[in-house]
Each structure stands twice: as C-alpha cells, then as structure tokens.
C-alpha cells in the first residue's frame, strides 16, 4: 500500500490532489516504442499500443453514473495505452486500457473504473468516467475483462453443454487484479514512478468488482468505492426472476398501472413514519402496507386509456417483491426490491408488455442469460414452463456451481484492513434490480466477522434512490472525494451529503446519508430540503 501522501488542499469543499508538473513530457513519450512492457505473473503480454489523444470531447453522457462528481469539462489531452495479454493454455485475450493525463498534469494517483451489466469495462459508455478521472489529474484504468463481446451469448458456451469457465473467471476476478498490476506498471514506465495512491470506483457490476478486489486482491487498491454492488451473484440473478416465475404460475401478468398504483400506495402509507412527508420511505422496516387491501380498487391505466381494478395477481406480485423470492415450501430464497422500487420499468423485475388480449411478462434482460446459458446451458430453454420446484432447484444449482467464482460475498475483509485499505458503498433503497437488502446482508456478515469493520468499510443507504442514480432520492456525488480524504488524511466519513435531481417543480432534496446502521433523522431545523435539518442517529425499531 501507499506510503506518506502529498499534502492536499480543499477547493470548494471537494478534495483536490495536487498536480505535478512534468515539463519533460514530449509527444514521443506517447508511443509504443517509448513505453516499457509490463511483467504479469502467470500471463504473457501480447501487444502494447499507444496513441496521443488531443482535444478529446465526450459526445454522449455515460449511462453509468460515475462516483466521481461529474466534473469533466474537456477537451482533454492524454496518452491512450492499451495492453493485451493472455494466460498461456487458456486461449484468452484480456485488454487493459490506461489513459495518462497530459493536461492537467498527473496528480500521482491512479483511478480504475468498473463496468455495468455484463460489461467489465473498456466500453464507450464508460468514457465519461475515464474522462472525469483524467480531468482531475488521475491516470485512469479500465479492462474489458477478457470478454469477446458485450453480451454473454457471445462467449458463455464453448460447445453444447460446456461453459467457458476461463472467460467467466477473467470476468469475475482475474482480469481485475491483472488490470491493477498492468496499470501501475504502465504509469511507472510513462511517468518514472508508481502511483502514490490507487483507487477503484464503480457501481452495479463495478460495485461487485470493487468488493471482489477487496476480498481476493487486498493489496491491489488503497481505496475502493463499490456502489449498488451486484454481489451474491447467483442469488440475485435467479432470485430476480422470481416475479416473472410467479406471474407464469398464476397465468396472469398484471398491467403496469396496477403495480405502479400499489407502489404509490405503499409510499403514501409509509412515508410519514420517518418523521418527514417527502415521497420517500426512509425507515422501510416500519412499513407494513398490505397490497391485498387494495384489490379491486380502480386505477387509471394511461397506456390503455382505461380504468381497471387492481387484481389479486398484482397484489401477489407486489407482496412477493417486498417479502422476497420463495421456494416450493414457501421458504425464503433471496431478497427482492423494496417498497419504493419501480416494478415495471425496463430495468425492473415485473415488467410486462400489454395489448388487446392482455399482458405477457418480460424477464429482465440482464438476469435472464444467467439462467439459460449458465444454469441450464441451453439458450433455448423455455422459462415460462418452470415449476416452482424447478425454479428452486435452479437457484440452488447456481449457488453450488458458481458461488466460488462469481459470489463476491466473502465476508472476511481483514487482509484488506491490514493493508490499510478503505472502502465505501452506497445503495439506493429504491433500486429496482439489485436488492439493497442483499448489500445490507453482506455488510452485516462482514461486521460479524470483524467488529472493527466500521474503521475501514462503511455502507450508506439512500432512501428513494434508484439503481446507482435516479428516482426521488438523493445521490452522494462527493463519495469518491470522501474516500480519498479517508485514505490519505484519515478523515472518517461520518456522513455523506447527497442531492436529488430536481422534481417537476424544480425542487431539489438535500439529505445526509449515514453509515449503516445509523439513520438520518429529520430535525426540522432549516426546512425539509437542507442538509442541516438531519442528524445521524442510532436506529431503534
């Protein structure tokens, strides 16, 4: 891990690492001939490419919310280095990309950015995150994870019935540590020194990757931001198909307006229980809303232009979403989204498409390939005909066969602690796809393993926040800077300031996010939309 850091300043409340001027930079530095090839144990470097990028500008915003506040201003000048390697005997091809800033000058730090969905990284959708890193002086790193393409259909099955396990292992963990080693080596070759500090930042898949690094490669990074992590991979992926499974069993697929109405009713009934009526459920444990009490209530469906009664099937789906996936004997399998989560959007778990003859279900497109390609090893598998017992069996099969590869839920982080590492996670309580309770479950397991967890790893839950961003909840744009201050100056993040997107009336919520198990309590000192109106308190149910 890092030695003593350079003294940092505070500008406008955000940490800004000092920039180091390198007047010796010349254009010829950014060439493959001038950069020494890295050495990677267990791998063979097959190529190194370098090109000078000048006046770089982002044409499209990243669909994956960066955990470093969106400070990119552009245009940027940097050296783009791509290193490709293979692990002999595995017939794989893993690429790592490093963006080395020329202006502003390097701040002697490295920042690696994670992926999303089935993308490990090194994707146009991540260019904003890479640009944000170099615009603030960081050398930025990303990896393609050794994936031949952005969808698992392109690589999951080698031949009928045979899974591409080497590629899955690269995607799960191996490529992440490889990228850290390659990135540091290229930085040393280019600047003449290794990074003083190295950071990881990611959400969703990137969050899972961050936790995997802390668990398996505790020396790879000094600080890790691992948000809304896709951990407990099989439980979350198969469990997330449960609402579609239930609708298939009921042979009824509710109209979206029915489920949306039940979600709104739950929020309306439980909103006030946290002491502030703001359209958000901050204390979900106190919510005991029963969707069955709204069966037959009329609801207007904008997509059909009609009014219809809420069905018993819709109540059953909502109840399942709020209580978890269940096996054939009604035993709990895994968590599903909370009361606030949208159940019907394209990212959601109970999406249906409706026509004149009713509705049909649409299994979540990111989750579904895990069942067909990896559990059933058959892309043509007919999910619609599964019994509950078969669903339960698929759930347990995935745990048995893949937990050691993809789980990312090993709770003993003491090796990461002993290196001096620090990690922070936020998770939105309105996340429609990755259940926030799964992250809480993991964090509680870490705390049981080490009672000093809070000294190096903190979880912040954000009521009303969607997947990584979005929704009526507040997003902590300063979480990366808070991590840097913790790593380099020992400033413990006692809370995070978070801000929502403007609502239809232009109003913005200011909230604080407290380290779990503490909660933010409304004090009313300065109005409902002020950071100063909330205090972190011990949670008492």
SELUM-67308 format. One record per residue (C-alpha): residue in three letters; residue number from 1; y, x, z. Coordinates in Angstrom, 3 decimals, decimal comma, always signed. Layout:
% residues N
     r     k      north       east         up
   ALA   NUM          Y          X          Z
...
% end
This chain:
% residues 541
     r     k      north       east         up
   UNK     1     +0,000     +0,000     +0,000
   UNK     2     +3,625     +0,947     -0,248
   UNK     3     +5,470     +3,405     +1,868
   UNK     4     +9,002     +3,015     +3,118
   UNK     5    +11,055     +0,829     +0,783
   UNK     6    +14,536     +1,362     -0,541
   UNK     7    +17,304     -0,360     +1,397
   UNK     8    +18,065     -3,724     -0,207
   UNK     9    +21,150     -5,872     -0,378
   UNK    10    +21,717     -9,589     -0,184
   UNK    11    +23,632    -11,225     -3,006
   UNK    12    +24,416    -14,914     -2,847
   UNK    13    +21,660    -15,384     -0,304
   UNK    14    +18,904    -14,022     -2,571
   UNK    15    +17,215    -10,661     -2,213
   UNK    16    +18,186     -8,262     -4,978
   UNK    17    +16,283     -4,990     -5,169
   UNK    18    +18,473     -2,003     -6,004
   UNK    19    +18,422     -0,933     -9,606
   UNK    20    +17,652     +2,653    -10,508
   UNK    21    +19,460     +4,099    -13,488
   UNK    22    +17,347     +6,245    -15,787
   UNK    23    +19,739     +7,912    -18,175
   UNK    24    +16,906     +9,882    -19,739
   UNK    25    +15,482     +6,789    -21,481
   UNK    26    +15,316     +7,188    -25,250
   UNK    27    +13,816     +4,970    -27,877
   UNK    28    +10,926     +7,376    -28,415
   UNK    29     +9,726     +6,740    -24,861
   UNK    30     +8,516     +3,332    -26,008
   UNK    31     +5,794     +4,481    -28,341
   UNK    32     +2,034     +4,644    -28,025
   UNK    33     +2,124     +8,420    -28,540
   UNK    34     +4,501     +8,941    -25,613
   UNK    35     +2,600     +6,850    -23,031
   UNK    36     -0,455     +8,328    -21,360
   UNK    37     -3,549     +6,131    -21,479
   UNK    38     -4,683     +4,786    -18,107
   UNK    39     -8,013     +5,504    -16,456
   UNK    40    -10,013     +2,498    -15,274
   UNK    41    -13,265     +2,952    -13,361
   UNK    42    -16,146     +1,069    -14,981
   UNK    43    -14,173     +0,459    -18,154
   UNK    44    -13,296     +2,145    -21,428
   UNK    45     -9,743     +1,923    -22,784
   UNK    46     -9,984     +0,999    -26,454
   UNK    47     -6,347     +0,757    -27,500
   UNK    48     -2,743     +1,145    -26,354
   UNK    49     +0,117     -0,371    -28,300
   UNK    50     +3,819     -0,071    -27,522
   UNK    51     +6,890     -1,537    -29,150
   UNK    52    +10,579     -1,682    -28,293
   UNK    53    +11,866     -5,255    -27,915
   UNK    54    +15,623     -5,720    -28,197
   UNK    55    +17,768     -8,813    -27,663
   UNK    56    +14,753    -10,836    -26,561
   UNK    57    +15,547    -14,531    -26,041
   UNK    58    +13,385    -17,440    -24,870
   UNK    59    +13,234    -20,260    -27,403
   UNK    60    +11,265    -22,670    -25,221
   UNK    61    +11,154    -23,048    -21,469
   UNK    62     +7,890    -22,260    -19,742
   UNK    63     +5,696    -25,278    -18,933
   UNK    64     +4,516    -23,385    -15,871
   UNK    65     +7,121    -23,276    -13,118
   UNK    66     +7,973    -19,725    -12,177
   UNK    67     +8,030    -18,938     -8,474
   UNK    68    +10,934    -16,582     -9,002
   UNK    69    +14,004    -18,793     -9,314
   UNK    70    +14,931    -19,283    -12,968
   UNK    71    +17,494    -16,515    -13,202
   UNK    72    +16,728    -15,423    -16,772
   UNK    73    +19,937    -15,047    -18,747
   UNK    74    +18,883    -12,962    -21,744
   UNK    75    +18,941    -11,351    -24,161
   UNK    76    +16,724     -8,597    -22,773
   UNK    77    +15,652     -5,136    -23,851
   UNK    78    +12,251     -3,822    -22,814
   UNK    79     +9,236     -1,816    -23,836
   UNK    80     +6,240     -4,042    -24,504
   UNK    81     +2,958     -2,218    -23,844
   UNK    82     -0,459     -3,786    -24,440
   UNK    83     -3,589     -2,043    -23,188
   UNK    84     -7,034     -3,236    -24,220
   UNK    85    -10,280     -2,229    -22,518
   UNK    86    -13,950     -3,096    -22,373
   UNK    87    -16,644     -2,820    -19,735
   UNK    88    -19,426     -0,933    -21,539
   UNK    89    -22,531     -3,023    -22,020
   UNK    90    -20,704     -6,326    -21,560
   UNK    91    -19,276     -6,633    -25,086
   UNK    92    -15,988     -7,906    -23,688
   UNK    93    -12,368     -7,300    -24,606
   UNK    94     -9,682     -7,522    -21,929
   UNK    95     -5,976     -7,082    -22,640
   UNK    96     -3,170     -6,334    -20,207
   UNK    97     +0,471     -6,610    -21,210
   UNK    98     +3,266     -4,765    -19,425
   UNK    99     +6,955     -5,412    -20,031
   UNK   100     +9,006     -2,400    -18,933
   UNK   101    +12,711     -3,194    -18,473
   UNK   102    +15,400     -1,050    -20,011
   UNK   103    +18,352     -3,300    -19,148
   UNK   104    +18,815     -3,972    -16,331
   UNK   105    +17,133     -0,803    -15,233
   UNK   106    +13,855     -0,766    -13,362
   UNK   107    +14,038     -1,617     -9,637
   UNK   108    +10,905     +0,458     -8,854
   UNK   109     +8,763     -2,651     -8,404
   UNK   110     +6,006     -4,437    -10,308
   UNK   111     +5,553     -8,187    -10,610
   UNK   112     +2,387     -9,691    -12,096
   UNK   113     +2,445    -13,332    -13,177
   UNK   114     -0,510    -15,701    -13,149
   UNK   115     -1,754    -18,266    -15,623
   UNK   116     -2,316    -22,012    -15,695
   UNK   117     -5,185    -24,324    -16,594
   UNK   118     -7,817    -22,308    -18,447
   UNK   119     -5,251    -19,650    -19,382
   UNK   120     -5,466    -16,436    -17,370
   UNK   121     -2,079    -15,208    -18,578
   UNK   122     -0,591    -13,359    -21,578
   UNK   123     +0,462    -16,600    -23,235
   UNK   124     +3,761    -17,736    -24,834
   UNK   125     +4,062    -20,356    -22,117
   UNK   126     +4,422    -17,550    -19,601
   UNK   127     +7,190    -15,690    -21,414
   UNK   128     +9,826    -17,267    -19,158
   UNK   129     +8,066    -15,917    -16,064
   UNK   130     +7,798    -12,462    -17,618
   UNK   131    +11,454    -12,619    -18,702
   UNK   132    +12,531    -13,672    -15,212
   UNK   133    +10,750    -10,663    -13,772
   UNK   134    +12,311     -8,053    -16,061
   UNK   135    +15,747     -9,697    -15,933
   UNK   136    +15,824     -8,868    -12,218
   UNK   137    +14,531     -5,333    -12,708
   UNK   138    +10,790     -5,785    -12,190
   UNK   139     +8,185     -4,328    -14,506
   UNK   140     +6,190     -7,439    -15,480
   UNK   141     +2,410     -7,589    -15,938
   UNK   142     +0,028    -10,231    -17,254
   UNK   143     -3,568    -10,310    -18,541
   UNK   144     -5,497    -12,507    -20,950
   UNK   145     -8,475    -12,360    -18,568
   UNK   146    -10,768    -11,268    -21,371
   UNK   147    -10,801    -14,789    -22,816
   UNK   148    -11,326    -15,073    -26,571
   UNK   149     -9,205    -18,243    -26,660
   UNK   150     -7,166    -20,649    -24,518
   UNK   151     -9,917    -23,278    -24,127
   UNK   152    -13,367    -22,831    -22,563
   UNK   153    -15,017    -24,394    -25,607
   UNK   154    -14,208    -21,143    -27,421
   UNK   155    -16,175    -18,901    -25,073
   UNK   156    -18,145    -20,701    -22,343
   UNK   157    -21,533    -20,918    -24,080
   UNK   158    -23,120    -17,897    -25,778
   UNK   159    -26,041    -19,865    -27,160
   UNK   160    -27,559    -23,255    -26,356
   UNK   161    -28,092    -23,406    -22,594
   UNK   162    -26,678    -19,913    -21,910
   UNK   163    -23,328    -19,382    -20,201
   UNK   164    -21,068    -16,425    -20,957
   UNK   165    -21,136    -15,084    -17,394
   UNK   166    -19,390    -11,772    -18,107
   UNK   167    -16,373    -13,586    -19,521
   UNK   168    -16,413    -16,026    -16,615
   UNK   169    -16,401    -13,102    -14,175
   UNK   170    -13,500    -11,493    -16,028
   UNK   171    -11,589    -14,756    -15,881
   UNK   172    -12,433    -15,327    -12,227
   UNK   173    -11,586    -11,957    -10,738
   UNK   174    -12,417     -8,688    -12,505
   UNK   175     -9,565     -8,737    -15,023
   UNK   176     -7,036     -9,366    -12,244
   UNK   177     -7,732     -6,109    -10,467
   UNK   178     -8,015     -4,319    -13,801
   UNK   179     -4,527     -5,543    -14,707
   UNK   180     -3,092     -4,297    -11,415
   UNK   181     -4,546     -0,824    -11,965
   UNK   182     -3,538     -0,663    -15,624
   UNK   183     -0,054     -1,959    -14,882
   UNK   184     +0,617     +0,634    -12,188
   UNK   185     -0,742     +3,409    -14,410
   UNK   186     +1,484     +2,451    -17,363
   UNK   187     +4,505     +2,192    -15,079
   UNK   188     +3,790     +5,705    -13,808
   UNK   189     +3,381     +7,021    -17,344
   UNK   190     +6,634     +5,412    -18,501
   UNK   191     +8,958     +5,953    -15,529
   UNK   192     +7,330     +9,012    -13,974
   UNK   193     +6,474     +7,235    -10,702
   UNK   194     +4,311     +4,416     -9,417
   UNK   195     +5,943     +1,176     -8,284
   UNK   196     +7,267     +1,266     -4,746
   UNK   197     +6,013     -2,289     -4,241
   UNK   198     +3,735     -4,545     -6,281
   UNK   199     +3,801     -8,348     -6,265
   UNK   200     +1,756    -11,232     -7,641
   UNK   201     +3,295    -14,605     -8,438
   UNK   202     +1,526    -17,697     -9,707
   UNK   203     +0,907    -21,417     -9,375
   UNK   204     -2,180    -23,533    -10,118
   UNK   205     -4,546    -21,126    -11,914
   UNK   206     -2,073    -18,419    -10,943
   UNK   207     -2,343    -19,547     -7,328
   UNK   208     -6,126    -19,281     -7,456
   UNK   209     -5,810    -15,830     -8,964
   UNK   210     -3,470    -14,767     -6,159
   UNK   211     -5,897    -15,864     -3,464
   UNK   212     -8,768    -14,175     -5,291
   UNK   213     -6,816    -10,914     -5,295
   UNK   214     -6,172    -11,120     -1,547
   UNK   215     -9,841    -11,863     -0,929
   UNK   216    -11,554     -9,352     -3,234
   UNK   217     -8,935     -6,721     -4,029
   UNK   218     -6,800     -6,485     -0,882
   UNK   219     -5,121     -3,233     -1,970
   UNK   220     -4,003     -4,473     -5,379
   UNK   221     -0,708     -6,080     -4,299
   UNK   222     +1,694     -5,755     -1,394
   UNK   223     +2,822     -9,355     -1,642
   UNK   224     +1,286    -12,467     -3,177
   UNK   225     +2,769    -15,878     -3,993
   UNK   226     -0,194    -18,235     -4,519
   UNK   227     +1,060    -21,794     -5,016
   UNK   228     -0,873    -25,061     -5,521
   UNK   229     -3,981    -22,887     -5,919
   UNK   230     -6,967    -24,102     -7,939
   UNK   231     -9,349    -22,868     -5,252
   UNK   232    -12,635    -24,455     -4,170
   UNK   233    -13,080    -24,448     -7,933
   UNK   234    -16,249    -26,481     -8,354
   UNK   235    -15,462    -28,939     -5,565
   UNK   236    -12,040    -29,583     -7,034
   UNK   237    -13,188    -29,697    -10,682
   UNK   238    -16,184    -32,007    -10,209
   UNK   239    -14,627    -33,925     -7,329
   UNK   240    -11,595    -34,543     -9,524
   UNK   241    -13,770    -36,525    -11,952
   UNK   242    -14,807    -38,958     -9,223
   UNK   243    -12,216    -41,626    -10,004
   UNK   244    -13,446    -41,766    -13,598
   UNK   245    -17,019    -41,854    -12,304
   UNK   246    -16,142    -44,778    -10,026
   UNK   247    -14,472    -46,718    -12,846
   UNK   248    -17,521    -46,134    -15,031
   UNK   249    -19,754    -47,507    -12,283
   UNK   250    -17,522    -50,548    -11,788
   UNK   251    -17,336    -51,036    -15,565
   UNK   252    -13,677    -51,783    -15,032
   UNK   253    -10,826    -49,434    -15,914
   UNK   254     -7,614    -50,746    -14,352
   UNK   255     -4,333    -50,935    -16,190
   UNK   256     -1,981    -48,089    -15,223
   UNK   257     +0,565    -50,584    -13,907
   UNK   258     -1,917    -51,738    -11,251
   UNK   259     -2,457    -48,252     -9,840
   UNK   260     +1,243    -47,400    -10,118
   UNK   261     +2,068    -50,543     -8,139
   UNK   262     -0,377    -49,595     -5,387
   UNK   263     +1,065    -46,081     -5,191
   UNK   264     +4,574    -47,530     -4,860
   UNK   265     +3,396    -49,997     -2,216
   UNK   266     +1,827    -47,193     -0,157
   UNK   267     +5,040    -45,156     -0,293
   UNK   268     +7,153    -48,168     +0,640
   UNK   269     +4,952    -48,962     +3,618
   UNK   270     +4,619    -45,415     +4,978
   UNK   271     +7,937    -43,806     +4,029
   UNK   272     +9,755    -44,671     +7,257
   UNK   273     +7,076    -43,224     +9,544
   UNK   274     +8,542    -39,716     +9,264
   UNK   275    +11,904    -40,927    +10,573
   UNK   276    +13,715    -40,980     +7,223
   UNK   277    +13,510    -43,506     +4,397
   UNK   278    +13,815    -41,319     +1,307
   UNK   279    +10,982    -42,377     -1,009
   UNK   280     +8,700    -39,643     +0,363
   UNK   281     +5,780    -39,676     +2,788
   UNK   282     +6,280    -36,595     +4,941
   UNK   283     +3,604    -37,474     +7,518
   UNK   284     +0,649    -38,759     +5,449
   UNK   285     -1,634    -38,729     +8,489
   UNK   286     +0,326    -41,708     +9,817
   UNK   287     -0,161    -43,755     +6,644
   UNK   288     -2,838    -46,428     +6,978
   UNK   289     -1,941    -48,503     +3,938
   UNK   290     -4,820    -50,706     +2,733
   UNK   291     -4,718    -51,285     -1,036
   UNK   292     -7,103    -54,232     -0,789
   UNK   293     -4,345    -56,278     +0,869
   UNK   294     -2,529    -56,267     -2,468
   UNK   295     -5,403    -57,551     -4,604
   UNK   296     -4,229    -60,495     -6,765
   UNK   297     -0,571    -59,555     -6,243
   UNK   298     +1,261    -59,921     -9,575
   UNK   299     +2,595    -56,802    -11,264
   UNK   300     +4,546    -56,455    -14,481
   UNK   301     +2,960    -54,064    -16,992
   UNK   302     +5,640    -52,551    -19,202
   UNK   303     +3,130    -51,082    -21,654
   UNK   304     +1,740    -54,545    -22,472
   UNK   305     +4,809    -56,624    -21,692
   UNK   306     +2,744    -58,916    -19,466
   UNK   307     +2,319    -59,740    -15,794
   UNK   308     -1,183    -59,426    -14,374
   UNK   309     -2,807    -59,487    -10,925
   UNK   310     -3,862    -56,258     -9,217
   UNK   311     -7,647    -56,121     -9,493
   UNK   312    -10,222    -55,294     -6,862
   UNK   313    -11,246    -52,372     -9,069
   UNK   314     -7,709    -50,965     -8,930
   UNK   315     -7,755    -51,204     -5,134
   UNK   316    -11,140    -49,421     -5,061
   UNK   317     -9,823    -46,590     -7,236
   UNK   318     -6,676    -46,171     -5,140
   UNK   319     -8,686    -46,224     -1,918
   UNK   320    -11,028    -43,561     -3,306
   UNK   321     -8,074    -41,406     -4,373
   UNK   322     -6,749    -41,478     -0,814
   UNK   323    -10,048    -41,010     +1,029
   UNK   324    -11,948    -38,567     -1,191
   UNK   325    -14,893    -38,259     -3,567
   UNK   326    -18,132    -39,672     -2,165
   UNK   327    -21,840    -39,122     -2,757
   UNK   328    -24,641    -41,613     -3,209
   UNK   329    -24,821    -42,340     +0,535
   UNK   330    -21,023    -42,513     +0,813
   UNK   331    -20,914    -39,011     +2,274
   UNK   332    -17,671    -37,103     +1,762
   UNK   333    -17,789    -34,579     -1,089
   UNK   334    -14,217    -33,389     -1,568
   UNK   335    -10,542    -34,256     -1,296
   UNK   336     -8,562    -36,149     -3,904
   UNK   337     -4,782    -36,648     -4,307
   UNK   338     -2,714    -38,163     -1,519
   UNK   339     -0,779    -41,432     -1,288
   UNK   340     +2,228    -40,108     -3,211
   UNK   341     +0,373    -38,678     -6,200
   UNK   342     +0,667    -40,297     -9,601
   UNK   343     -2,801    -41,542    -10,562
   UNK   344     -2,146    -42,495    -14,186
   UNK   345     -0,175    -39,713    -15,927
   UNK   346     -1,794    -37,372    -18,484
   UNK   347     -2,222    -34,836    -15,663
   UNK   348     -3,737    -37,415    -13,301
   UNK   349     -7,299    -38,273    -12,364
   UNK   350     -7,428    -42,038    -13,062
   UNK   351     -5,770    -42,074    -16,469
   UNK   352     -6,748    -44,943    -18,753
   UNK   353     -5,737    -45,973    -22,256
   UNK   354     -5,388    -49,680    -22,864
   UNK   355     -5,488    -52,019    -25,831
   UNK   356     -6,004    -55,656    -26,644
   UNK   357     -9,567    -55,539    -25,325
   UNK   358     -8,827    -53,802    -22,038
   UNK   359     -8,792    -50,189    -20,919
   UNK   360    -11,047    -47,148    -21,129
   UNK   361    -10,990    -44,059    -18,941
   UNK   362     -9,816    -40,606    -19,952
   UNK   363    -11,443    -37,828    -17,910
   UNK   364     -8,918    -35,136    -17,032
   UNK   365     -8,939    -32,662    -19,922
   UNK   366     -8,731    -29,508    -17,808
   UNK   367    -11,521    -30,563    -15,438
   UNK   368    -13,981    -32,144    -17,855
   UNK   369    -15,214    -28,950    -19,603
   UNK   370    -16,456    -27,595    -16,272
   UNK   371    -18,957    -30,453    -16,099
   UNK   372    -20,053    -30,415    -19,734
   UNK   373    -20,040    -26,687    -20,509
   UNK   374    -20,920    -25,023    -17,207
   UNK   375    -22,821    -27,575    -15,141
   UNK   376    -24,637    -29,447    -17,918
   UNK   377    -24,328    -26,629    -20,506
   UNK   378    -24,008    -29,272    -23,165
   UNK   379    -20,668    -30,015    -24,811
   UNK   380    -22,018    -33,391    -25,996
   UNK   381    -23,054    -34,563    -22,526
   UNK   382    -22,257    -38,277    -22,004
   UNK   383    -20,385    -38,510    -18,722
   UNK   384    -19,976    -42,275    -18,961
   UNK   385    -23,634    -42,920    -18,163
   UNK   386    -23,944    -40,795    -14,998
   UNK   387    -25,218    -42,482    -11,851
   UNK   388    -23,653    -41,678     -8,503
   UNK   389    -26,712    -39,657     -7,565
   UNK   390    -26,433    -37,653    -10,782
   UNK   391    -22,739    -37,081    -10,095
   UNK   392    -23,526    -35,869     -6,594
   UNK   393    -26,231    -33,566     -7,960
   UNK   394    -23,801    -32,052    -10,474
   UNK   395    -21,334    -31,418     -7,635
   UNK   396    -23,908    -29,542     -5,563
   UNK   397    -25,292    -27,668     -8,583
   UNK   398    -21,866    -26,231     -9,252
   UNK   399    -21,476    -25,092     -5,651
   UNK   400    -24,864    -23,363     -5,677
   UNK   401    -24,450    -21,612     -9,015
   UNK   402    -20,758    -20,748     -9,218
   UNK   403    -19,195    -20,600     -5,758
   UNK   404    -19,632    -16,827     -5,558
   UNK   405    -17,914    -16,385     -8,930
   UNK   406    -15,115    -18,957     -9,009
   UNK   407    -14,738    -20,287     -5,475
   UNK   408    -11,730    -18,192     -4,418
   UNK   409    -12,112    -19,673     -0,929
   UNK   410    -13,442    -16,746     +1,132
   UNK   411    -11,590    -17,172     +4,443
   UNK   412    -11,671    -13,634     +5,848
   UNK   413     -8,393    -12,006     +4,804
   UNK   414     -8,398     -9,287     +7,450
   UNK   415     -8,770     -6,499     +4,884
   UNK   416     -5,642     -7,797     +3,161
   UNK   417     -3,951     -7,989     +6,562
   UNK   418     -4,940     -4,438     +7,444
   UNK   419     -3,352     -3,051     +4,265
   UNK   420     -0,053     -4,603     +5,319
   UNK   421     -0,183     -7,342     +2,692
   UNK   422     +1,793    -10,583     +2,962
   UNK   423     +1,100    -13,890     +1,227
   UNK   424     +2,849    -17,254     +0,949
   UNK   425     +1,680    -20,552     -0,549
   UNK   426     +3,379    -23,871     -1,139
   UNK   427     +1,606    -27,048     -2,191
   UNK   428     +3,142    -30,399     -3,110
   UNK   429     +1,750    -33,391     -1,235
   UNK   430     +2,196    -35,467     -4,408
   UNK   431     +0,153    -33,091     -6,567
   UNK   432     -1,776    -35,374     -8,959
   UNK   433     -4,518    -32,925     -9,926
   UNK   434     -5,137    -30,223     -7,277
   UNK   435     -5,535    -31,869     -3,857
   UNK   436     -3,176    -30,441     -1,271
   UNK   437     -5,777    -31,118     +1,412
   UNK   438     -8,057    -28,588     -0,269
   UNK   439     -5,429    -25,903     +0,303
   UNK   440     -4,921    -27,054     +3,882
   UNK   441     -8,709    -26,953     +4,375
   UNK   442     -8,773    -23,337     +3,188
   UNK   443     -5,812    -22,297     +5,319
   UNK   444     -7,396    -23,788     +8,423
   UNK   445    -10,589    -21,830     +7,651
   UNK   446     -8,531    -18,628     +7,427
   UNK   447     -6,888    -19,427    +10,770
   UNK   448    -10,284    -19,981    +12,395
   UNK   449    -11,395    -16,593    +11,084
   UNK   450     -8,278    -14,800    +12,297
   UNK   451     -5,965    -16,324    +14,935
   UNK   452     -3,232    -13,934    +13,730
   UNK   453     -3,170    -15,405    +10,216
   UNK   454     +0,419    -16,549    +10,630
   UNK   455     +1,521    -12,915    +10,881
   UNK   456     +0,696    -12,244     +7,222
   UNK   457     -0,102    -15,532     +5,471
   UNK   458     +1,882    -18,776     +5,586
   UNK   459     +1,340    -22,167     +3,957
   UNK   460     +4,257    -24,512     +3,239
   UNK   461     +3,568    -28,137     +2,316
   UNK   462     +6,202    -30,041     +0,329
   UNK   463     +6,200    -33,851     +0,649
   UNK   464     +6,810    -35,640     -2,643
   UNK   465     +6,411    -32,530     -4,812
   UNK   466     +4,112    -32,768     -7,812
   UNK   467     +1,913    -30,089     -9,345
   UNK   468     +3,867    -26,825     -8,955
   UNK   469     +7,105    -28,757     -9,571
   UNK   470     +8,388    -32,210    -10,394
   UNK   471     +8,360    -35,535     -8,597
   UNK   472    +10,911    -36,684     -6,000
   UNK   473    +10,042    -33,848     -3,600
   UNK   474    +11,789    -30,521     -3,138
   UNK   475    +10,861    -27,250     -4,834
   UNK   476    +11,339    -23,902     -2,994
   UNK   477    +12,977    -21,749     -5,660
   UNK   478    +13,506    -18,915     -3,180
   UNK   479     +9,880    -18,440     -2,182
   UNK   480     +9,446    -15,203     -4,117
   UNK   481    +12,574    -13,670     -2,617
   UNK   482    +11,389    -14,781     +0,836
   UNK   483     +8,115    -12,940     +0,233
   UNK   484     +9,962     -9,777     -0,831
   UNK   485    +12,086     -9,832     +2,319
   UNK   486     +8,939    -10,280     +4,419
   UNK   487     +7,114     -7,405     +2,712
   UNK   488     +9,977     -4,932     +2,576
   UNK   489    +12,085     -5,802     +5,621
   UNK   490     +9,802     -7,688     +7,961
   UNK   491    +11,900    -10,870     +7,711
   UNK   492     +9,355    -13,556     +8,545
   UNK   493     +9,855    -16,805     +6,558
   UNK   494    +10,293    -19,288     +9,406
   UNK   495    +11,096    -21,964     +6,807
   UNK   496    +11,905    -22,279     +3,099
   UNK   497    +14,892    -24,060     +1,647
   UNK   498    +13,854    -26,442     -1,124
   UNK   499    +15,781    -28,648     -3,541
   UNK   500    +14,666    -31,618     -5,634
   UNK   501    +15,559    -32,383     -9,211
   UNK   502    +18,401    -34,904     -9,498
   UNK   503    +17,292    -38,538     -9,370
   UNK   504    +18,526    -41,225    -11,763
   UNK   505    +21,810    -41,367     -9,862
   UNK   506    +22,291    -37,600     -9,827
   UNK   507    +21,401    -37,264     -6,144
   UNK   508    +19,615    -34,113     -5,010
   UNK   509    +17,493    -33,781     -1,894
   UNK   510    +17,878    -30,682     +0,253
   UNK   511    +14,901    -30,099     +2,519
   UNK   512    +13,289    -27,343     +4,518
   UNK   513     +9,586    -26,604     +4,227
   UNK   514     +7,949    -25,464     +7,439
   UNK   515     +4,972    -23,146     +7,855
   UNK   516     +1,848    -25,209     +8,489
   UNK   517     +1,013    -26,700    +10,948
   UNK   518     +4,702    -27,209    +11,764
   UNK   519     +6,548    -30,071    +10,054
   UNK   520    +10,134    -30,753     +9,128
   UNK   521    +11,672    -33,405    +11,367
   UNK   522    +14,835    -35,285    +10,413
   UNK   523    +17,623    -34,876    +12,969
   UNK   524    +20,365    -36,707    +11,100
   UNK   525    +22,981    -34,095    +11,963
   UNK   526    +24,503    -33,746     +8,489
   UNK   527    +23,132    -36,593     +6,415
   UNK   528    +19,835    -37,182     +4,679
   UNK   529    +20,302    -34,579     +1,946
   UNK   530    +21,282    -31,487     +3,884
   UNK   531    +19,146    -28,520     +4,931
   UNK   532    +20,856    -28,615     +8,321
   UNK   533    +19,511    -32,102     +9,027
   UNK   534    +15,949    -30,893     +9,522
   UNK   535    +14,180    -28,770    +12,123
   UNK   536    +10,670    -27,312    +12,122
   UNK   537     +8,655    -28,859    +14,944
   UNK   538     +5,070    -28,726    +16,164
   UNK   539     +3,021    -31,508    +14,635
   UNK   540     +1,958    -34,126    +17,167
   UNK   541     -0,032    -37,010    +15,616
% end
